[in-house]
């Protein structure tokens, strides 16, 4: 346990909370799976944003979960 980074501890806590929520009957999605799905479509979203088809607000709303998830890796 002395070799855990802060990020690993946070991931453990989040995983524990998700398990407890599932035990209570709450539908909880895996954040890594959600991240992969969002990241896979992010190139299309960015392209549409650059062409002006998507507003900055909608672009940022889509990208925010990606940015937040990637920021967790920097902890």
Helices and strands as residue ranges (DSSP letters): H 6-23, H 31-50, H 56-72
